Amino acid sequence: MDVKEFKQIFPVGEKNEAFAEFFVGQSYLKMLTTEGVGIANVTFEPGCRNNWHIHHKGGQILLCTAGRGYYQEWGKDAVEMKPGDVMNIPPEVKHWHGAAPDSWFSHLAVEAPAEGGSNEWLEPVEESAYKMLK
């Protein structure tokens, strides 16, 4: 399946070249708004996921809109995400999110505004751990 065939309600955007070094596989990014609260539609090809990362000071909310993916916090089991699922990620929580190995996945990423907030990108998810996901 091509990204143009993956049905979703928000625009896919362009290949996510700006953050490609922090992803395994191809993702696509479309900023929906940057006024007040940043909201992005992020689309992941099957098997694509971002590296472990931490949002300092401000957290993040993920709203799954299409496909099937995973969210995992450091030290916890991965949680499957399907359309309609919401993940509230507090500040300072190490985590990753991305597509299932066999499914496209899209979520809206809502950045909680915080003075002095930043995002710290860390190591990739271990391939062996990712391959154990269904």
Helices and strands as residue ranges (DSSP letters): G 3-5, E 14-15, G 20-22, E 23-24, E 27-33, E 39-44, E 49-50, E 53-56, E 60-67, E 69-73, E 79-81, E 86-89, E 95-99, E 105-111, E 118-121, H 127-131
